[in-house]
Amino acid sequence: MTPSDYEYLRKLLKDSSGLDLSADKQYLIESRLLPLSRKTGLSGISELVQKMKGGSASLISQVVEAMTTNETFFFRDKVPFDHFRDSIMPEILQARASRKSIRIWCAAGSTGQEPYSLAMCLKEMSAALSGWRVEIVATDLSQEVLEKSKAGIYSQFEVQRGLPIQMLVKYFKQTGELWQLNADIRAMVQHRQLNLLHDFSQLGVFDVIFCRNVLIYFDQDTKINIFNRLARATESDGFLVLGAAETVVGLTDVFKPFPDRRGLYRPNGARATPAKLPAAGAVAPKVAAMAGL
């Protein structure tokens, strides 16, 4: 891969997905794109770049997906799900008692482990949520990972990572060496393809937003822009959950940390002023009706 190839890929990824690679990340591109080059019958990354420059939209899409697909697993990092059960849901149950509905957005849903972890948490609370309308919206830039999430089928390795054995037995059915989530859990999650760089106002406003382990890859201006728009997508008494290595501190005051709860934030008063968006592109369609428990 030549320096000009690398610069072309850096700019492409920054413009299309927000992924901001430093000058020393050639190894990351090579590890992700050399297999794609072989799969598409090309000799290497330089030929891949030439095809992309020639206007191959399909190849560009495959490159973006290969570079932005990140690791995930059930109940990843555990702490955010403890916050969800012990801090978020008790407040939501009290604050939404009159309307009996809750909307949750997983803004980087990937192959589904995060939204389905939340769905299983809510299922465990089904007695307290009797008669409530529950909606979990999972979005991701990659249509490929969303299709895997919709199917809800995971390998033995995937279900062994973070998933308590009692939940595996309770909410999955085994078929050969694979495990599929029960239909009632899958029905709790809606899937939408979405680029966080673009307008997401059509998704509406949420009580809880999980946006974990994605903003860490963006530059500071992009993070600020997204945080400002996330604030307008969060109910005034709602919650934002970030990854362990992510924070709003020092970037924006539209969210404030929740006391003694790492990674948990609340809107800070008035909504942020509208932020200038990148060139639009396809926007996710309106959210469908809420799925009941």
Solvent accessible surface area in square Angstrom, and as a share of the most:
residue,aa,sasa,rsa
1,M,71,0.32
2,T,65,0.38
3,P,113,0.71
4,S,73,0.47
5,D,7,0.03
6,Y,5,0.02
7,E,90,0.40
8,Y,56,0.21
9,L,0,0.00
10,R,62,0.23
11,K,136,0.58
12,L,32,0.16
13,L,0,0.00
14,K,67,0.28
15,D,86,0.44
16,S,36,0.23
17,S,8,0.05
18,G,1,0.01
19,L,13,0.07
20,D,61,0.32
21,L,11,0.05
22,S,53,0.34
23,A,67,0.52
24,D,95,0.49
25,K,62,0.26
26,Q,71,0.31
27,Y,136,0.52
28,L,45,0.22
29,I,0,0.00
30,E,63,0.28
31,S,70,0.45
32,R,76,0.28
33,L,0,0.00
34,L,67,0.33
35,P,64,0.40
36,L,16,0.08
37,S,1,0.00
38,R,165,0.60
39,K,165,0.70
40,T,49,0.28
41,G,67,0.65
42,L,25,0.12
43,S,107,0.69
44,G,14,0.13
45,I,8,0.04
46,S,48,0.31
47,E,61,0.27
48,L,0,0.00
49,V,0,0.00
50,Q,107,0.48
51,K,102,0.43
52,M,3,0.01
53,K,105,0.45
54,G,69,0.66
55,G,58,0.56
56,S,39,0.25
57,A,77,0.59
58,S,76,0.49
59,L,14,0.07
60,I,45,0.23
61,S,58,0.38
62,Q,65,0.29
63,V,0,0.00
64,V,13,0.07
65,E,29,0.13
66,A,28,0.21
67,M,5,0.02
68,T,29,0.17
69,T,55,0.32
70,N,51,0.26
71,E,100,0.45
72,T,27,0.16
73,F,44,0.18
74,F,0,0.00
75,F,26,0.11
76,R,57,0.21
77,D,64,0.33
78,K,129,0.55
79,V,48,0.27
80,P,11,0.07
81,F,5,0.02
82,D,32,0.17
83,H,17,0.08
84,F,0,0.00
85,R,119,0.43
86,D,80,0.41
87,S,11,0.07
88,I,0,0.00
89,M,1,0.00
90,P,65,0.41
91,E,65,0.29
92,I,2,0.01
93,L,46,0.23
94,Q,151,0.67
95,A,54,0.42
96,R,16,0.06
97,A,54,0.42
98,S,113,0.73
99,R,107,0.39
100,K,90,0.38
101,S,11,0.07
102,I,0,0.00
103,R,32,0.12
104,I,0,0.00
105,W,0,0.00
106,C,0,0.00
107,A,4,0.03
108,A,28,0.21
109,G,2,0.02
110,S,14,0.09
111,T,18,0.11
112,G,0,0.00
113,Q,5,0.02
114,E,14,0.06
115,P,0,0.00
116,Y,0,0.00
117,S,0,0.00
118,L,0,0.00
119,A,0,0.00
120,M,0,0.00
121,C,12,0.07
122,L,0,0.00
123,K,43,0.18
124,E,87,0.39
125,M,32,0.14
126,S,51,0.33
127,A,96,0.74
128,A,59,0.46
129,L,1,0.00
130,S,83,0.53
131,G,68,0.65
132,W,17,0.06
133,R,132,0.48
134,V,0,0.00
135,E,3,0.01
136,I,0,0.00
137,V,0,0.00
138,A,1,0.00
139,T,1,0.00
140,D,21,0.11
141,L,44,0.22
142,S,2,0.01
143,Q,65,0.29
144,E,120,0.54
145,V,9,0.05
146,L,1,0.01
147,E,85,0.38
148,K,68,0.29
149,S,0,0.00
150,K,90,0.38
151,A,41,0.31
152,G,0,0.00
153,I,63,0.32
154,Y,1,0.00
155,S,38,0.24
156,Q,69,0.31
157,F,133,0.55
158,E,38,0.17
159,V,1,0.01
160,Q,120,0.53
161,R,69,0.25
162,G,43,0.41
163,L,15,0.07
164,P,48,0.30
165,I,118,0.60
166,Q,121,0.54
167,M,24,0.11
168,L,10,0.05
169,V,108,0.62
170,K,118,0.50
171,Y,10,0.04
172,F,10,0.04
173,K,137,0.58
174,Q,101,0.45
175,T,101,0.59
176,G,63,0.61
177,E,147,0.66
178,L,83,0.42
179,W,34,0.12
180,Q,57,0.25
181,L,1,0.01
182,N,31,0.16
183,A,65,0.50
184,D,69,0.36
185,I,0,0.00
186,R,67,0.25
187,A,65,0.50
188,M,3,0.01
189,V,10,0.06
190,Q,22,0.10
191,H,22,0.10
192,R,38,0.14
193,Q,88,0.39
194,L,9,0.05
195,N,20,0.10
196,L,14,0.07
197,L,13,0.06
198,H,32,0.14
199,D,39,0.20
200,F,6,0.02
201,S,76,0.49
202,Q,86,0.38
203,L,3,0.02
204,G,29,0.28
205,V,57,0.33
206,F,0,0.00
207,D,0,0.00
208,V,0,0.00
209,I,0,0.00
210,F,0,0.00
211,C,0,0.00
212,R,13,0.05
213,N,36,0.19
214,V,24,0.14
215,L,1,0.01
216,I,78,0.40
217,Y,87,0.33
218,F,17,0.07
219,D,37,0.19
220,Q,110,0.49
221,D,109,0.57
222,T,22,0.13
223,K,46,0.19
224,I,48,0.24
225,N,28,0.15
226,I,0,0.00
227,F,2,0.01
228,N,26,0.14
229,R,10,0.03
230,L,0,0.00
231,A,2,0.02
232,R,67,0.25
233,A,6,0.04
234,T,0,0.00
235,E,45,0.20
236,S,80,0.52
237,D,56,0.29
238,G,0,0.00
239,F,0,0.00
240,L,0,0.00
241,V,1,0.00
242,L,2,0.01
243,G,1,0.01
244,A,62,0.48
245,A,79,0.61
246,E,16,0.07
247,T,60,0.35
248,V,1,0.01
249,V,97,0.56
250,G,80,0.77
251,L,39,0.20
252,T,25,0.15
253,D,107,0.55
254,V,15,0.09
255,F,5,0.02
256,K,96,0.41
257,P,76,0.48
258,F,32,0.13
259,P,100,0.63
260,D,135,0.70
261,R,90,0.33
262,R,140,0.51
263,G,12,0.11
264,L,1,0.00
265,Y,12,0.05
266,R,46,0.17
267,P,8,0.05
268,N,63,0.32
269,G,60,0.58
270,A,94,0.73
271,R,96,0.35
272,A,12,0.09
273,T,108,0.63
274,P,118,0.74
275,A,24,0.19
276,K,184,0.78
277,L,64,0.32
278,P,60,0.38
279,A,94,0.73
280,A,62,0.48
281,G,51,0.49
282,A,99,0.77
283,V,49,0.28
284,A,3,0.02
285,P,84,0.53
286,K,155,0.66
287,V,31,0.18
288,A,57,0.44
289,A,83,0.64
290,M,48,0.22
291,A,22,0.17
292,G,54,0.52
293,L,62,0.31
